[in-house]
């Protein structure tokens, strides 16, 4: 009923299917790349109980990336009914808060760590 994260040295921290938790910031602290789910927009989160959904929203994920001091944030694990065109505005809303580059990774593209 829970989720787990994956960390590869200081190169990558990956977390998904989770609500925002201060322990995740400690887990990701200093990672070059954080891949974190953003299932909900902030507007949707205001209407939905994140604890009930078991998922995170954009603003708190950006804040987590900032507090963890990560080098880059990839926004992953989106709601499956969300159109691809709606993902970039979500990432844009996070960029000022995250303190690092925020990207929507593209399936099939290779990214250097």
VEXNUTOR-180837 format. One record per atom (N, C-alpha, C): x, y, z; residue number from 0. Coordinates in nm, 2 decimals, padded with zeros to 4 digits. Example, Ala and Ser with C-alpha at 12.3 -4.5 7.8 and 13.67 -1.06 7.14 Angstrom:
REM VEXNUTOR-180837
east: 01.32&north: -00.57&up: 00.78&nr: 0
east: 01.23&north: -00.45&up: 00.78&nr: 0
east: 01.32&north: -00.33&up: 00.78&nr: 0
east: 01.28&north: -00.22&up: 00.71&nr: 1
east: 01.37&north: -00.11&up: 00.71&nr: 1
east: 01.29&north: 00.00&up: 00.79&nr: 1
END
This chain:
REM VEXNUTOR-180837
east: 00.08&north: -00.12&up: 00.00&nr: 0
east: 00.00&north: 00.00&up: 00.00&nr: 0
east: 00.08&north: 00.13&up: 00.00&nr: 0
east: 00.21&north: 00.12&up: 00.00&nr: 1
east: 00.30&north: 00.24&up: 00.00&nr: 1
east: 00.38&north: 00.25&up: -00.13&nr: 1
east: 00.48&north: 00.33&up: -00.13&nr: 2
east: 00.57&north: 00.34&up: -00.24&nr: 2
east: 00.71&north: 00.34&up: -00.19&nr: 2
east: 00.80&north: 00.34&up: -00.28&nr: 3
east: 00.94&north: 00.35&up: -00.24&nr: 3
east: 01.01&north: 00.44&up: -00.34&nr: 3
east: 01.13&north: 00.49&up: -00.30&nr: 4
east: 01.21&north: 00.57&up: -00.39&nr: 4
east: 01.33&north: 00.49&up: -00.42&nr: 4
east: 01.40&north: 00.55&up: -00.52&nr: 5
east: 01.53&north: 00.49&up: -00.57&nr: 5
east: 01.63&north: 00.60&up: -00.58&nr: 5
east: 01.75&north: 00.57&up: -00.53&nr: 6
east: 01.85&north: 00.67&up: -00.54&nr: 6
east: 01.98&north: 00.60&up: -00.59&nr: 6
east: 02.04&north: 00.66&up: -00.68&nr: 7
east: 02.17&north: 00.61&up: -00.74&nr: 7
east: 02.28&north: 00.71&up: -00.71&nr: 7
east: 02.35&north: 00.69&up: -00.60&nr: 8
east: 02.46&north: 00.78&up: -00.55&nr: 8
east: 02.40&north: 00.92&up: -00.55&nr: 8
east: 02.48&north: 01.02&up: -00.60&nr: 9
east: 02.43&north: 01.15&up: -00.61&nr: 9
east: 02.37&north: 01.19&up: -00.75&nr: 9
east: 02.36&north: 01.09&up: -00.84&nr: 10
east: 02.32&north: 01.11&up: -00.97&nr: 10
east: 02.17&north: 01.13&up: -00.99&nr: 10
east: 02.09&north: 01.04&up: -00.92&nr: 11
east: 01.95&north: 01.03&up: -00.94&nr: 11
east: 01.87&north: 00.99&up: -00.82&nr: 11
east: 01.76&north: 01.07&up: -00.79&nr: 12
east: 01.67&north: 01.03&up: -00.69&nr: 12
east: 01.53&north: 01.02&up: -00.76&nr: 12
east: 01.46&north: 00.91&up: -00.75&nr: 13
east: 01.33&north: 00.89&up: -00.82&nr: 13
east: 01.23&north: 00.85&up: -00.71&nr: 13
east: 01.12&north: 00.93&up: -00.71&nr: 14
east: 01.01&north: 00.90&up: -00.62&nr: 14
east: 00.87&north: 00.92&up: -00.70&nr: 14
east: 00.78&north: 00.83&up: -00.68&nr: 15
east: 00.65&north: 00.84&up: -00.74&nr: 15
east: 00.55&north: 00.77&up: -00.65&nr: 15
east: 00.42&north: 00.79&up: -00.69&nr: 16
east: 00.31&north: 00.74&up: -00.61&nr: 16
east: 00.32&north: 00.77&up: -00.46&nr: 16
east: 00.34&north: 00.90&up: -00.44&nr: 17
east: 00.36&north: 00.95&up: -00.30&nr: 17
east: 00.31&north: 01.09&up: -00.28&nr: 17
east: 00.27&north: 01.12&up: -00.16&nr: 18
east: 00.24&north: 01.25&up: -00.12&nr: 18
east: 00.37&north: 01.32&up: -00.08&nr: 18
east: 00.37&north: 01.45&up: -00.07&nr: 19
east: 00.49&north: 01.52&up: -00.03&nr: 19
east: 00.52&north: 01.49&up: 00.12&nr: 19
east: 00.64&north: 01.45&up: 00.14&nr: 20
east: 00.69&north: 01.41&up: 00.27&nr: 20
east: 00.82&north: 01.47&up: 00.30&nr: 20
east: 00.85&north: 01.54&up: 00.41&nr: 21
east: 00.98&north: 01.60&up: 00.44&nr: 21
east: 01.09&north: 01.49&up: 00.43&nr: 21
east: 01.06&north: 01.37&up: 00.45&nr: 22
east: 01.17&north: 01.26&up: 00.44&nr: 22
east: 01.21&north: 01.25&up: 00.30&nr: 22
east: 01.13&north: 01.28&up: 00.20&nr: 23
east: 01.17&north: 01.27&up: 00.06&nr: 23
east: 01.27&north: 01.38&up: 00.03&nr: 23
east: 01.26&north: 01.50&up: 00.09&nr: 24
east: 01.36&north: 01.60&up: 00.07&nr: 24
east: 01.49&north: 01.56&up: 00.12&nr: 24
east: 01.50&north: 01.49&up: 00.23&nr: 25
east: 01.62&north: 01.44&up: 00.29&nr: 25
east: 01.68&north: 01.33&up: 00.20&nr: 25
east: 01.59&north: 01.24&up: 00.15&nr: 26
east: 01.63&north: 01.13&up: 00.06&nr: 26
east: 01.69&north: 01.19&up: -00.07&nr: 26
east: 01.64&north: 01.29&up: -00.12&nr: 27
east: 01.68&north: 01.35&up: -00.25&nr: 27
east: 01.79&north: 01.45&up: -00.24&nr: 27
east: 01.82&north: 01.50&up: -00.11&nr: 28
east: 01.92&north: 01.61&up: -00.09&nr: 28
east: 02.04&north: 01.59&up: -00.17&nr: 28
east: 02.07&north: 01.70&up: -00.25&nr: 29
east: 02.20&north: 01.71&up: -00.33&nr: 29
east: 02.20&north: 01.62&up: -00.45&nr: 29
east: 02.10&north: 01.55&up: -00.49&nr: 30
east: 02.10&north: 01.47&up: -00.61&nr: 30
east: 02.11&north: 01.56&up: -00.73&nr: 30
east: 02.18&north: 01.52&up: -00.83&nr: 31
east: 02.19&north: 01.59&up: -00.96&nr: 31
east: 02.06&north: 01.60&up: -01.03&nr: 31
east: 01.98&north: 01.49&up: -01.02&nr: 32
east: 01.85&north: 01.48&up: -01.09&nr: 32
east: 01.75&north: 01.42&up: -00.99&nr: 32
east: 01.64&north: 01.49&up: -00.97&nr: 33
east: 01.52&north: 01.44&up: -00.90&nr: 33
east: 01.41&north: 01.41&up: -01.00&nr: 33
east: 01.36&north: 01.29&up: -01.01&nr: 34
east: 01.25&north: 01.26&up: -01.09&nr: 34
east: 01.13&north: 01.24&up: -00.99&nr: 34
east: 01.03&north: 01.32&up: -00.99&nr: 35
east: 00.92&north: 01.32&up: -00.89&nr: 35
east: 00.79&north: 01.33&up: -00.97&nr: 35
east: 00.70&north: 01.25&up: -00.92&nr: 36
east: 00.56&north: 01.26&up: -00.98&nr: 36
east: 00.50&north: 01.40&up: -00.95&nr: 36
east: 00.42&north: 01.44&up: -01.05&nr: 37
east: 00.32&north: 01.55&up: -01.03&nr: 37
east: 00.19&north: 01.50&up: -01.10&nr: 37
east: 00.11&north: 01.45&up: -01.01&nr: 38
east: -00.02&north: 01.39&up: -01.06&nr: 38
east: -00.13&north: 01.50&up: -01.07&nr: 38
east: -00.12&north: 01.60&up: -00.97&nr: 39
east: -00.22&north: 01.70&up: -00.96&nr: 39
east: -00.16&north: 01.84&up: -00.99&nr: 39
east: -00.24&north: 01.93&up: -01.05&nr: 40
east: -00.20&north: 02.07&up: -01.05&nr: 40
east: -00.24&north: 02.12&up: -00.91&nr: 40
east: -00.19&north: 02.24&up: -00.88&nr: 41
east: -00.22&north: 02.30&up: -00.75&nr: 41
east: -00.37&north: 02.33&up: -00.74&nr: 41
east: -00.43&north: 02.37&up: -00.85&nr: 42
east: -00.58&north: 02.39&up: -00.85&nr: 42
east: -00.65&north: 02.26&up: -00.82&nr: 42
east: -00.61&north: 02.15&up: -00.88&nr: 43
east: -00.68&north: 02.02&up: -00.85&nr: 43
east: -00.65&north: 01.98&up: -00.71&nr: 43
east: -00.53&north: 02.00&up: -00.66&nr: 44
east: -00.50&north: 01.97&up: -00.52&nr: 44
east: -00.59&north: 02.04&up: -00.42&nr: 44
east: -00.62&north: 02.17&up: -00.45&nr: 45
east: -00.71&north: 02.24&up: -00.36&nr: 45
east: -00.85&north: 02.18&up: -00.35&nr: 45
east: -00.89&north: 02.11&up: -00.46&nr: 46
east: -01.02&north: 02.04&up: -00.46&nr: 46
east: -01.02&north: 01.90&up: -00.42&nr: 46
east: -00.90&north: 01.84&up: -00.42&nr: 47
east: -00.88&north: 01.69&up: -00.39&nr: 47
east: -00.79&north: 01.67&up: -00.27&nr: 47
east: -00.82&north: 01.58&up: -00.19&nr: 48
east: -00.74&north: 01.54&up: -00.08&nr: 48
east: -00.62&north: 01.46&up: -00.13&nr: 48
east: -00.50&north: 01.52&up: -00.13&nr: 49
east: -00.38&north: 01.45&up: -00.18&nr: 49
east: -00.36&north: 01.32&up: -00.10&nr: 49
east: -00.38&north: 01.32&up: 00.03&nr: 50
east: -00.36&north: 01.20&up: 00.11&nr: 50
east: -00.45&north: 01.09&up: 00.06&nr: 50
east: -00.57&north: 01.12&up: 00.02&nr: 51
east: -00.66&north: 01.02&up: -00.03&nr: 51
east: -00.61&north: 00.97&up: -00.17&nr: 51
east: -00.56&north: 01.05&up: -00.25&nr: 52
east: -00.52&north: 01.01&up: -00.39&nr: 52
east: -00.38&north: 00.94&up: -00.38&nr: 52
east: -00.30&north: 00.97&up: -00.28&nr: 53
east: -00.17&north: 00.92&up: -00.27&nr: 53
east: -00.07&north: 00.98&up: -00.37&nr: 53
east: -00.10&north: 01.10&up: -00.42&nr: 54
east: -00.02&north: 01.17&up: -00.52&nr: 54
east: 00.02&north: 01.31&up: -00.48&nr: 54
east: 00.11&north: 01.37&up: -00.55&nr: 55
east: 00.16&north: 01.50&up: -00.52&nr: 55
east: 00.12&north: 01.60&up: -00.63&nr: 55
east: 00.12&north: 01.73&up: -00.59&nr: 56
east: 00.09&north: 01.84&up: -00.68&nr: 56
east: 00.21&north: 01.92&up: -00.71&nr: 56
east: 00.20&north: 02.01&up: -00.81&nr: 57
east: 00.31&north: 02.08&up: -00.87&nr: 57
east: 00.38&north: 02.17&up: -00.77&nr: 57
east: 00.32&north: 02.26&up: -00.70&nr: 58
east: 00.38&north: 02.36&up: -00.61&nr: 58
east: 00.46&north: 02.29&up: -00.50&nr: 58
east: 00.40&north: 02.20&up: -00.43&nr: 59
east: 00.48&north: 02.13&up: -00.32&nr: 59
east: 00.60&north: 02.05&up: -00.37&nr: 59
east: 00.59&north: 02.00&up: -00.49&nr: 60
east: 00.70&north: 01.92&up: -00.55&nr: 60
east: 00.81&north: 02.02&up: -00.58&nr: 60
east: 00.78&north: 02.14&up: -00.64&nr: 61
east: 00.88&north: 02.24&up: -00.66&nr: 61
east: 00.95&north: 02.29&up: -00.53&nr: 61
east: 00.87&north: 02.30&up: -00.43&nr: 62
east: 00.92&north: 02.34&up: -00.30&nr: 62
east: 01.02&north: 02.23&up: -00.24&nr: 62
east: 00.98&north: 02.11&up: -00.26&nr: 63
east: 01.06&north: 02.00&up: -00.22&nr: 63
east: 01.20&north: 02.00&up: -00.29&nr: 63
east: 01.19&north: 02.02&up: -00.43&nr: 64
east: 01.32&north: 02.02&up: -00.50&nr: 64
east: 01.41&north: 02.14&up: -00.46&nr: 64
east: 01.34&north: 02.25&up: -00.42&nr: 65
east: 01.42&north: 02.36&up: -00.37&nr: 65
east: 01.49&north: 02.33&up: -00.24&nr: 65
east: 01.41&north: 02.28&up: -00.15&nr: 66
east: 01.46&north: 02.25&up: -00.01&nr: 66
east: 01.57&north: 02.14&up: -00.02&nr: 66
east: 01.56&north: 02.05&up: -00.11&nr: 67
east: 01.65&north: 01.94&up: -00.13&nr: 67
east: 01.78&north: 01.98&up: -00.20&nr: 67
east: 01.77&north: 02.10&up: -00.26&nr: 68
east: 01.89&north: 02.14&up: -00.33&nr: 68
east: 01.93&north: 02.06&up: -00.45&nr: 68
east: 01.84&north: 02.00&up: -00.52&nr: 69
east: 01.87&north: 01.92&up: -00.64&nr: 69
east: 01.92&north: 02.00&up: -00.75&nr: 69
east: 01.99&north: 01.94&up: -00.85&nr: 70
east: 02.04&north: 02.01&up: -00.96&nr: 70
east: 01.94&north: 02.03&up: -01.07&nr: 70
east: 01.85&north: 01.94&up: -01.08&nr: 71
east: 01.75&north: 01.94&up: -01.19&nr: 71
east: 01.63&north: 01.86&up: -01.15&nr: 71
east: 01.51&north: 01.89&up: -01.20&nr: 72
east: 01.39&north: 01.82&up: -01.16&nr: 72
east: 01.32&north: 01.78&up: -01.29&nr: 72
east: 01.29&north: 01.65&up: -01.30&nr: 73
east: 01.21&north: 01.60&up: -01.41&nr: 73
east: 01.07&north: 01.57&up: -01.35&nr: 73
east: 00.97&north: 01.62&up: -01.41&nr: 74
east: 00.83&north: 01.60&up: -01.37&nr: 74
east: 00.78&north: 01.47&up: -01.44&nr: 74
east: 00.75&north: 01.37&up: -01.36&nr: 75
east: 00.71&north: 01.24&up: -01.42&nr: 75
east: 00.58&north: 01.19&up: -01.35&nr: 75
east: 00.53&north: 01.08&up: -01.40&nr: 76
east: 00.41&north: 01.02&up: -01.35&nr: 76
east: 00.29&north: 01.11&up: -01.34&nr: 76
east: 00.24&north: 01.14&up: -01.45&nr: 77
east: 00.12&north: 01.24&up: -01.47&nr: 77
east: -00.01&north: 01.16&up: -01.47&nr: 77
east: -00.11&north: 01.23&up: -01.44&nr: 78
east: -00.24&north: 01.17&up: -01.46&nr: 78
east: -00.26&north: 01.12&up: -01.60&nr: 78
east: -00.30&north: 00.99&up: -01.62&nr: 79
east: -00.30&north: 00.94&up: -01.76&nr: 79
east: -00.40&north: 01.00&up: -01.85&nr: 79
east: -00.50&north: 01.07&up: -01.79&nr: 80
east: -00.60&north: 01.14&up: -01.88&nr: 80
east: -00.56&north: 01.29&up: -01.91&nr: 80
east: -00.44&north: 01.33&up: -01.86&nr: 81
east: -00.39&north: 01.47&up: -01.88&nr: 81
east: -00.33&north: 01.47&up: -02.02&nr: 81
east: -00.38&north: 01.56&up: -02.11&nr: 82
east: -00.32&north: 01.58&up: -02.24&nr: 82
east: -00.17&north: 01.62&up: -02.23&nr: 82
east: -00.09&north: 01.57&up: -02.32&nr: 83
east: 00.05&north: 01.61&up: -02.32&nr: 83
east: 00.07&north: 01.76&up: -02.33&nr: 83
east: -00.02&north: 01.83&up: -02.40&nr: 84
east: -00.01&north: 01.98&up: -02.42&nr: 84
east: -00.03&north: 02.05&up: -02.28&nr: 84
east: -00.09&north: 01.98&up: -02.18&nr: 85
east: -00.11&north: 02.04&up: -02.05&nr: 85
east: 00.01&north: 02.03&up: -01.96&nr: 85
east: 00.11&north: 01.95&up: -02.00&nr: 86
east: 00.23&north: 01.92&up: -01.91&nr: 86
east: 00.32&north: 02.04&up: -01.90&nr: 86
east: 00.35&north: 02.11&up: -02.01&nr: 87
east: 00.45&north: 02.22&up: -02.01&nr: 87
east: 00.40&north: 02.33&up: -01.92&nr: 87
east: 00.27&north: 02.37&up: -01.93&nr: 88
east: 00.23&north: 02.48&up: -01.83&nr: 88
east: 00.25&north: 02.44&up: -01.69&nr: 88
east: 00.23&north: 02.31&up: -01.66&nr: 89
east: 00.25&north: 02.27&up: -01.52&nr: 89
east: 00.40&north: 02.29&up: -01.48&nr: 89
east: 00.49&north: 02.24&up: -01.57&nr: 90
east: 00.63&north: 02.26&up: -01.55&nr: 90
east: 00.67&north: 02.41&up: -01.53&nr: 90
east: 00.61&north: 02.49&up: -01.62&nr: 91
east: 00.64&north: 02.63&up: -01.62&nr: 91
east: 00.60&north: 02.69&up: -01.48&nr: 91
east: 00.48&north: 02.65&up: -01.43&nr: 92
east: 00.44&north: 02.70&up: -01.30&nr: 92
east: 00.53&north: 02.66&up: -01.19&nr: 92
east: 00.62&north: 02.56&up: -01.21&nr: 93
east: 00.71&north: 02.51&up: -01.10&nr: 93
east: 00.84&north: 02.58&up: -01.11&nr: 93
east: 00.88&north: 02.64&up: -01.22&nr: 94
east: 01.02&north: 02.68&up: -01.24&nr: 94
east: 01.06&north: 02.79&up: -01.15&nr: 94
east: 00.98&north: 02.88&up: -01.12&nr: 95
east: 01.02&north: 02.99&up: -01.02&nr: 95
east: 01.04&north: 02.94&up: -00.88&nr: 95
east: 00.98&north: 02.83&up: -00.84&nr: 96
east: 00.98&north: 02.78&up: -00.71&nr: 96
east: 01.09&north: 02.68&up: -00.68&nr: 96
east: 01.13&north: 02.60&up: -00.79&nr: 97
east: 01.21&north: 02.49&up: -00.77&nr: 97
east: 01.36&north: 02.52&up: -00.75&nr: 97
east: 01.40&north: 02.63&up: -00.79&nr: 98
east: 01.54&north: 02.67&up: -00.77&nr: 98
east: 01.64&north: 02.59&up: -00.86&nr: 98
east: 01.58&north: 02.52&up: -00.96&nr: 99
east: 01.66&north: 02.45&up: -01.06&nr: 99
east: 01.59&north: 02.43&up: -01.19&nr: 99
east: 01.65&north: 02.39&up: -01.29&nr: 100
east: 01.57&north: 02.36&up: -01.42&nr: 100
east: 01.47&north: 02.25&up: -01.39&nr: 100
east: 01.35&north: 02.28&up: -01.45&nr: 101
east: 01.24&north: 02.18&up: -01.44&nr: 101
east: 01.20&north: 02.14&up: -01.58&nr: 101
east: 01.20&north: 02.01&up: -01.61&nr: 102
east: 01.17&north: 01.96&up: -01.74&nr: 102
east: 01.07&north: 01.85&up: -01.74&nr: 102
east: 01.00&north: 01.84&up: -01.85&nr: 103
east: 00.92&north: 01.72&up: -01.88&nr: 103
east: 01.00&north: 01.63&up: -01.97&nr: 103
east: 01.04&north: 01.52&up: -01.92&nr: 104
east: 01.12&north: 01.43&up: -02.00&nr: 104
east: 01.04&north: 01.37&up: -02.12&nr: 104
east: 01.10&north: 01.35&up: -02.23&nr: 105
east: 01.04&north: 01.29&up: -02.35&nr: 105
east: 01.07&north: 01.15&up: -02.36&nr: 105
east: 00.97&north: 01.07&up: -02.38&nr: 106
east: 00.98&north: 00.92&up: -02.39&nr: 106
east: 01.07&north: 00.89&up: -02.51&nr: 106
east: 01.17&north: 00.80&up: -02.49&nr: 107
east: 01.26&north: 00.76&up: -02.59&nr: 107
east: 01.39&north: 00.85&up: -02.60&nr: 107
east: 01.39&north: 00.96&up: -02.54&nr: 108
east: 01.51&north: 01.05&up: -02.55&nr: 108
east: 01.61&north: 01.01&up: -02.44&nr: 108
east: 01.74&north: 01.02&up: -02.47&nr: 109
east: 01.84&north: 00.98&up: -02.38&nr: 109
east: 01.89&north: 01.11&up: -02.31&nr: 109
east: 01.90&north: 01.11&up: -02.18&nr: 110
east: 01.94&north: 01.22&up: -02.10&nr: 110
east: 02.07&north: 01.19&up: -02.03&nr: 110
east: 02.17&north: 01.28&up: -02.03&nr: 111
east: 02.29&north: 01.26&up: -01.96&nr: 111
east: 02.28&north: 01.30&up: -01.82&nr: 111
east: 02.34&north: 01.22&up: -01.73&nr: 112
east: 02.34&north: 01.26&up: -01.58&nr: 112
east: 02.47&north: 01.32&up: -01.55&nr: 112
END
